[in-house]
Amino acid sequence: MERDNQLDLYGVVAARLKEAHTVVRTLQVPEGARTALSRKLLVITAAAKHDLPDAARRLDRLMRDIDEGRIPGGD
């Protein structure tokens, strides 16, 4: 049962990461901001291999920041 939940969460996080990469790629921001966001996504992707729930929380926080206009270097 635990494994099924983990697989479900993995599928959700993987789909959301894919969507997040698309969002970052299409943002109208300076290249430095896009690079910073891409790096954050890569860190979250790597974290998902070791701590999936933490990676999901970090992805939530990053996407919320993007939605609210808090973009690093995007002043």
C-alpha positions in Angstrom: 0.0 0.0 0.0 2.8 2.4 0.9 4.6 1.7 -2.3 1.4 2.4 -4.3 1.1 5.8 -2.6 4.7 6.5 -3.4 4.2 5.6 -7.0 1.1 7.8 -7.2 3.1 10.7 -5.7 6.0 10.1 -8.1 3.6 10.3 -11.1 2.0 13.5 -9.8 5.4 15.2 -9.1 6.8 14.1 -12.5 3.8 15.5 -14.3 4.0 18.8 -12.3 7.8 19.1 -13.0 7.2 18.7 -16.7 4.5 21.4 -16.5 6.8 23.6 -14.5 9.6 23.3 -17.0 7.1 24.4 -19.7 6.0 27.4 -17.6 9.6 28.5 -17.0 10.5 28.0 -20.7 7.6 30.3 -21.8 7.9 33.0 -19.2 8.7 36.5 -20.5 11.6 37.2 -18.1 15.3 38.0 -18.5 17.5 35.1 -19.4 19.2 35.2 -16.0 15.9 34.8 -14.3 15.0 31.9 -16.5 18.4 30.3 -15.8 17.8 30.6 -12.0 14.4 29.1 -12.3 15.7 26.2 -14.4 18.4 25.5 -11.8 15.8 25.4 -9.1 13.8 22.9 -11.1 16.8 20.8 -11.6 17.5 20.8 -7.8 13.9 19.8 -7.1 14.2 17.0 -9.7 17.3 15.7 -8.0 15.7 16.0 -4.6 12.7 13.9 -5.8 15.1 10.9 -6.1 15.8 11.0 -2.4 12.8 12.7 -0.7 9.7 12.8 -2.8 7.4 14.5 -0.3 10.0 17.3 0.2 10.4 17.7 -3.5 6.7 18.1 -3.9 6.6 20.8 -1.2 9.5 22.6 -2.8 7.8 22.5 -6.2 4.6 23.9 -4.7 6.5 26.7 -3.2 8.4 27.5 -6.4 5.3 27.5 -8.5 3.4 29.7 -6.0 6.4 32.2 -6.2 6.2 32.2 -10.0 2.4 32.7 -9.9 2.8 35.6 -7.5 5.5 37.2 -9.6 8.4 36.5 -7.2 11.0 35.6 -9.8 14.7 35.7 -9.0 16.5 38.3 -11.0 13.2 39.2 -12.7 13.1 42.8 -11.4 
